[in-house]
């Protein structure tokens, strides 16, 4: 409870500044106007961004382009000076930064330094990790860095179930990492990071939901989240779609095909409120653009504002308002 209160307090203290609130209000109004086909060109800035520390991963998850080695040819680490320049540009209005996109973020040796710099600008920080690299020393460094939120993927309560999706991973390493993080939070008297265990519900592990609830209490984490899985080539069914309807993102319809359950409107809040910056400095519309098809610009050539308000960006938003389904990545997304 104390950690949750501290996390909520951090959100309030960092987000509710006059300039950030003014920018957020203009973003919200711009998004609402888009519902009526009005595409504004106000020079607003995003409320949140995702930065990819590195485009490589140490596991081989079957539904991940990076894990399946379908994207990057070689590992590229985000340029630290460029990240600092980006944060300096956005700091007055930026509320939240997720240090994660596709790769395993902790492979970047400068990860804690990145966190410290973003936090020094009064911006909330979060990341998501498979925890295979977290030993006792790194656990201490993560707590000392000031990281606000740490999402840890645990997709199975036993090794046999866990490794079905987290191919190449060891569940015991994850458990050891969690215990180290909780230990250092206690020893350093730190309420952060807020530790959230995330369980991707699949057909192969849905029988372990109750066991995961028990384990989460035993590990003394702050939150346990059961998440539905985004799957590729789902129309004709998929071996990983869970039977439990509550956690299935897709449903079988009368045409004999699987469809995403949520009704998709020709709009997307993410396009108005955030962006993704890859390790190669490309600015993308969102985290669903896994193979960088829709690049708004590159930070090695232009400022973030020039990229985010570029003609590429405006045309993408315009086309999405006309017909969201023309973009394959948008057909598999549940963002409103």
HELIX and SHEET records of a PDB file:
HELIX    1   1 UNK A    2  UNK A   15  1                                  14    
HELIX    2   2 UNK A   18  UNK A   34  1                                  17    
HELIX    3   3 UNK A   80  UNK A   90  1                                  11    
HELIX    4   4 UNK A  105  UNK A  107  5                                   3    
HELIX    5   5 UNK A  111  UNK A  120  1                                  10    
HELIX    6   6 UNK A  136  UNK A  145  1                                  10    
HELIX    7   7 UNK A  159  UNK A  165  1                                   7    
HELIX    8   8 UNK A  171  UNK A  187  1                                  17    
HELIX    9   9 UNK A  206  UNK A  208  5                                   3    
HELIX   10  10 UNK A  209  UNK A  219  1                                  11    
HELIX   11  11 UNK A  245  UNK A  247  5                                   3    
HELIX   12  12 UNK A  269  UNK A  273  1                                   5    
HELIX   13  13 UNK A  304  UNK A  308  1                                   5    
HELIX   14  14 UNK A  311  UNK A  322  1                                  12    
HELIX   15  15 UNK A  324  UNK A  326  5                                   3    
HELIX   16  16 UNK A  328  UNK A  332  5                                   5    
SHEET    1   A 9 UNK A 223  UNK A 228  0                                        
SHEET    2   A 9 UNK A 194  UNK A 201  1                                        
SHEET    3   A 9 UNK A 149  UNK A 153  1                                        
SHEET    4   A 9 UNK A 124  UNK A 129  1                                        
SHEET    5   A 9 UNK A  96  UNK A  98  1                                        
SHEET    6   A 9 UNK A  48  UNK A  51  1                                        
SHEET    7   A 9 UNK A 274  UNK A 277  1                                        
SHEET    8   A 9 UNK A 282  UNK A 284 -1                                        
SHEET    9   A 9 UNK A 295  UNK A 298 -1                                        
SHEET    1   B 2 UNK A 250  UNK A 252  0                                        
SHEET    2   B 2 UNK A 258  UNK A 260 -1                                        
END                                                                             
